[in-house]
Amino acid sequence: MSLAVGAGFPVDVPVESSSGTVTLSEMLGRGPLVVAFHRTWCPFCQQAARELAAVKDQFDAAGARVVLVYRDDIDTVRASCTERGVPFDCVSDRDRKLAEAALVSRFSPGRYAAFSPVKLIKALRSGSRVGTVSTKLLEGRATFVIDGEGRIVYARRSVTAADIPPIEEVLAAVRSAADTGDRR
């Protein structure tokens, strides 16, 4: 199964939300769905979440919903997202079933360390913090934009920890998916 643009996203894999078990298909509305795989302890993930939050009004205008997927248990996810003021749905994929179905591979410690120290300093200066790191939690990161029918219109898998998708690309994909949905 290829998860490139045009392919169907695994929207029926269950994840845990604050209100119980859900699937992304239940979160799909009339507008696009942005699905970003992050780690609660990662400063680059925190920066990426802040960049998404900074354009929340533009996502709202396009009818998009944003879901941040974490590997931690739902209580840790909820506490982390609340503490950071994340304005999106935060869900737990503790068993990595959604990550595996979406072909989001784990980072090796070497690949995680292959980032630019300049980007780490920038992330830390912007408010990120480094949490406790376990090699079991070196999850890869990916961002997808899914249209209202569950098809991928944007896919970006990070190649290093500091590889954050340009917010302009994500917004362009959301707008394109919203425009396509309006024409149906």
C-alpha positions as a Markdown table, in Angstrom:
| # | Residue | x | y | z |
|---|---|---|---|---|
| 1 | Met | 0.0 | 0.0 | 0.0 |
| 2 | Ser | 1.4 | 3.4 | -1.0 |
| 3 | Leu | 0.5 | 6.4 | 1.0 |
| 4 | Ala | 1.3 | 9.0 | -1.6 |
| 5 | Val | -0.9 | 11.8 | -2.8 |
| 6 | Gly | -4.1 | 10.4 | -4.2 |
| 7 | Ala | -4.1 | 7.2 | -2.0 |
| 8 | Gly | -6.6 | 6.5 | 0.7 |
| 9 | Phe | -5.5 | 7.3 | 4.3 |
| 10 | Pro | -6.1 | 4.6 | 7.0 |
| 11 | Val | -9.0 | 6.6 | 8.5 |
| 12 | Asp | -10.6 | 3.6 | 10.2 |
| 13 | Val | -7.7 | 2.8 | 12.6 |
| 14 | Pro | -8.8 | 3.5 | 16.2 |
| 15 | Val | -7.0 | 6.0 | 18.4 |
| 16 | Glu | -7.7 | 7.3 | 21.9 |
| 17 | Ser | -9.1 | 10.8 | 22.4 |
| 18 | Ser | -10.1 | 12.6 | 25.6 |
| 19 | Ser | -13.7 | 11.3 | 25.0 |
| 20 | Gly | -12.8 | 7.7 | 24.2 |
| 21 | Thr | -11.9 | 5.6 | 21.2 |
| 22 | Val | -12.4 | 7.3 | 17.9 |
| 23 | Thr | -11.3 | 7.0 | 14.3 |
| 24 | Leu | -10.2 | 9.7 | 11.9 |
| 25 | Ser | -13.2 | 8.8 | 9.7 |
| 26 | Glu | -15.4 | 10.1 | 12.5 |
| 27 | Met | -13.4 | 13.3 | 12.5 |
| 28 | Leu | -13.7 | 13.9 | 8.8 |
| 29 | Gly | -16.1 | 16.6 | 8.1 |
| 30 | Arg | -16.9 | 18.5 | 5.0 |
| 31 | Gly | -13.5 | 20.1 | 5.0 |
| 32 | Pro | -10.0 | 18.7 | 5.0 |
| 33 | Leu | -8.3 | 16.9 | 7.9 |
| 34 | Val | -4.7 | 17.7 | 8.8 |
| 35 | Val | -3.1 | 14.7 | 10.6 |
| 36 | Ala | 0.3 | 15.4 | 12.1 |
| 37 | Phe | 2.3 | 12.7 | 14.0 |
| 38 | His | 4.2 | 14.3 | 16.8 |
| 39 | Arg | 6.0 | 13.4 | 20.1 |
| 40 | Thr | 5.2 | 15.2 | 23.3 |
| 41 | Trp | 8.8 | 15.5 | 24.4 |
| 42 | Cys | 10.2 | 16.7 | 21.1 |
| 43 | Pro | 11.1 | 20.4 | 20.8 |
| 44 | Phe | 10.7 | 20.3 | 17.0 |
| 45 | Cys | 7.2 | 18.8 | 17.3 |
| 46 | Gln | 6.3 | 21.5 | 19.8 |
| 47 | Gln | 7.5 | 24.1 | 17.2 |
| 48 | Ala | 5.5 | 22.4 | 14.4 |
| 49 | Ala | 2.4 | 22.5 | 16.6 |
| 50 | Arg | 2.9 | 26.2 | 17.3 |
| 51 | Glu | 3.3 | 26.9 | 13.6 |
| 52 | Leu | 0.0 | 25.0 | 12.9 |
| 53 | Ala | -1.7 | 26.9 | 15.8 |
| 54 | Ala | -0.5 | 30.3 | 14.4 |
| 55 | Val | -2.6 | 29.7 | 11.3 |
| 56 | Lys | -5.6 | 28.2 | 13.0 |
| 57 | Asp | -7.8 | 30.9 | 11.7 |
| 58 | Gln | -6.9 | 30.0 | 8.1 |
| 59 | Phe | -7.6 | 26.3 | 8.8 |
| 60 | Asp | -11.0 | 27.3 | 10.3 |
| 61 | Ala | -11.7 | 29.5 | 7.2 |
| 62 | Ala | -11.1 | 26.5 | 5.0 |
| 63 | Gly | -13.3 | 24.2 | 7.2 |
| 64 | Ala | -10.2 | 22.1 | 8.1 |
| 65 | Arg | -9.8 | 20.1 | 11.3 |
| 66 | Val | -6.3 | 19.4 | 12.7 |
| 67 | Val | -5.5 | 16.3 | 14.6 |
| 68 | Leu | -2.1 | 15.8 | 16.4 |
| 69 | Val | -1.2 | 12.1 | 16.9 |
| 70 | Tyr | 1.1 | 11.2 | 19.8 |
| 71 | Arg | 2.5 | 7.9 | 21.0 |
| 72 | Asp | 2.0 | 8.6 | 24.7 |
| 73 | Asp | -1.0 | 7.5 | 26.8 |
| 74 | Ile | -4.1 | 9.7 | 26.5 |
| 75 | Asp | -3.6 | 11.3 | 30.0 |
| 76 | Thr | -0.1 | 12.4 | 29.1 |
| 77 | Val | -1.2 | 13.6 | 25.7 |
| 78 | Arg | -4.1 | 15.6 | 27.2 |
| 79 | Ala | -1.9 | 17.1 | 29.9 |
| 80 | Ser | 0.8 | 18.1 | 27.3 |
| 81 | Cys | -1.6 | 19.6 | 24.9 |
| 82 | Thr | -3.4 | 21.5 | 27.7 |
| 83 | Glu | -0.2 | 22.8 | 29.1 |
| 84 | Arg | 1.0 | 24.1 | 25.7 |
| 85 | Gly | -2.4 | 25.5 | 24.8 |
| 86 | Val | -2.7 | 23.3 | 21.7 |
| 87 | Pro | -6.1 | 24.4 | 20.0 |
| 88 | Phe | -6.5 | 21.1 | 18.1 |
| 89 | Asp | -7.6 | 17.5 | 18.7 |
| 90 | Cys | -4.8 | 15.6 | 20.4 |
| 91 | Val | -5.1 | 11.8 | 20.3 |
| 92 | Ser | -3.0 | 8.9 | 21.5 |
| 93 | Asp | -1.7 | 6.2 | 19.2 |
| 94 | Arg | 0.0 | 4.3 | 22.0 |
| 95 | Asp | 0.3 | 1.0 | 20.1 |
| 96 | Arg | 1.4 | 2.7 | 16.9 |
| 97 | Lys | -1.4 | 1.1 | 14.9 |
| 98 | Leu | -2.2 | 4.3 | 13.0 |
| 99 | Ala | 1.5 | 5.2 | 12.6 |
| 100 | Glu | 2.2 | 1.8 | 11.1 |
| 101 | Ala | -0.9 | 1.9 | 8.9 |
| 102 | Ala | 0.2 | 5.3 | 7.7 |
| 103 | Leu | 3.8 | 4.0 | 7.1 |
| 104 | Val | 5.3 | 6.5 | 9.6 |
| 105 | Ser | 8.6 | 4.9 | 10.5 |
| 106 | Arg | 10.6 | 5.4 | 13.7 |
| 107 | Phe | 13.7 | 7.5 | 13.7 |
| 108 | Ser | 16.9 | 5.7 | 14.7 |
| 109 | Pro | 18.9 | 7.6 | 17.4 |
| 110 | Gly | 21.5 | 8.5 | 14.7 |
| 111 | Arg | 18.8 | 9.9 | 12.4 |
| 112 | Tyr | 17.2 | 11.8 | 15.2 |
| 113 | Ala | 20.6 | 13.3 | 16.1 |
| 114 | Ala | 21.2 | 14.3 | 12.5 |
| 115 | Phe | 19.4 | 17.6 | 12.9 |
| 116 | Ser | 20.9 | 21.1 | 12.7 |
| 117 | Pro | 21.9 | 22.5 | 16.1 |
| 118 | Val | 20.9 | 25.9 | 14.8 |
| 119 | Lys | 17.3 | 24.6 | 14.4 |
| 120 | Leu | 17.3 | 23.1 | 17.9 |
| 121 | Ile | 18.4 | 26.5 | 19.4 |
| 122 | Lys | 15.6 | 28.2 | 17.3 |
| 123 | Ala | 13.0 | 25.7 | 18.6 |
| 124 | Leu | 14.1 | 26.1 | 22.2 |
| 125 | Arg | 14.1 | 29.9 | 22.0 |
| 126 | Ser | 10.6 | 29.8 | 20.6 |
| 127 | Gly | 9.4 | 28.1 | 23.7 |
| 128 | Ser | 10.0 | 24.3 | 23.1 |
| 129 | Arg | 11.4 | 22.1 | 25.8 |
| 130 | Val | 13.2 | 18.8 | 25.6 |
| 131 | Gly | 11.5 | 16.1 | 27.6 |
| 132 | Thr | 12.7 | 12.8 | 28.8 |
| 133 | Val | 13.7 | 10.8 | 25.7 |
| 134 | Ser | 13.5 | 7.0 | 25.4 |
| 135 | Thr | 14.8 | 5.2 | 22.3 |
| 136 | Lys | 11.5 | 3.4 | 22.3 |
| 137 | Leu | 9.8 | 6.7 | 21.6 |
| 138 | Leu | 11.9 | 7.9 | 18.7 |
| 139 | Glu | 8.8 | 8.0 | 16.5 |
| 140 | Gly | 9.2 | 9.5 | 13.1 |
| 141 | Arg | 7.1 | 12.5 | 12.2 |
| 142 | Ala | 4.8 | 13.0 | 9.3 |
| 143 | Thr | 2.1 | 15.4 | 8.2 |
| 144 | Phe | -0.8 | 14.5 | 6.0 |
| 145 | Val | -3.7 | 16.5 | 4.6 |
| 146 | Ile | -6.7 | 14.4 | 3.8 |
| 147 | Asp | -9.8 | 15.4 | 1.8 |
| 148 | Gly | -13.3 | 14.8 | 2.9 |
| 149 | Glu | -13.3 | 11.5 | 1.2 |
| 150 | Gly | -10.3 | 10.2 | 3.0 |
| 151 | Arg | -7.8 | 10.7 | 0.1 |
| 152 | Ile | -4.4 | 12.1 | 0.8 |
| 153 | Val | -3.8 | 15.5 | -0.9 |
| 154 | Tyr | -0.5 | 16.2 | 0.9 |
| 155 | Ala | 2.1 | 13.8 | 2.5 |
| 156 | Arg | 5.3 | 14.7 | 4.1 |
| 157 | Arg | 7.4 | 12.3 | 6.1 |
| 158 | Ser | 10.2 | 14.0 | 8.1 |
| 159 | Val | 13.7 | 12.7 | 7.3 |
| 160 | Thr | 15.3 | 14.2 | 10.5 |
| 161 | Ala | 13.9 | 15.5 | 13.8 |
| 162 | Ala | 14.2 | 19.1 | 12.6 |
| 163 | Asp | 12.4 | 18.5 | 9.3 |
| 164 | Ile | 9.2 | 20.5 | 9.9 |
| 165 | Pro | 6.9 | 20.8 | 6.9 |
| 166 | Pro | 6.6 | 24.4 | 5.6 |
| 167 | Ile | 3.3 | 25.8 | 6.9 |
| 168 | Glu | 2.7 | 27.3 | 3.5 |
| 169 | Glu | 2.7 | 23.9 | 1.9 |
| 170 | Val | 0.2 | 22.5 | 4.5 |
| 171 | Leu | -2.1 | 25.6 | 4.0 |
| 172 | Ala | -1.9 | 25.3 | 0.2 |
| 173 | Ala | -3.0 | 21.6 | 0.4 |
| 174 | Val | -5.8 | 22.5 | 2.8 |
| 175 | Arg | -7.1 | 25.2 | 0.5 |
| 176 | Ser | -6.8 | 23.0 | -2.5 |
| 177 | Ala | -8.8 | 20.2 | -0.7 |
| 178 | Ala | -11.3 | 22.7 | 0.5 |
| 179 | Asp | -11.8 | 24.1 | -3.0 |
| 180 | Thr | -12.2 | 20.6 | -4.4 |
| 181 | Gly | -14.7 | 19.7 | -1.7 |
| 182 | Asp | -16.7 | 22.9 | -2.5 |
| 183 | Arg | -17.0 | 21.8 | -6.1 |
| 184 | Arg | -18.6 | 18.4 | -5.3 |
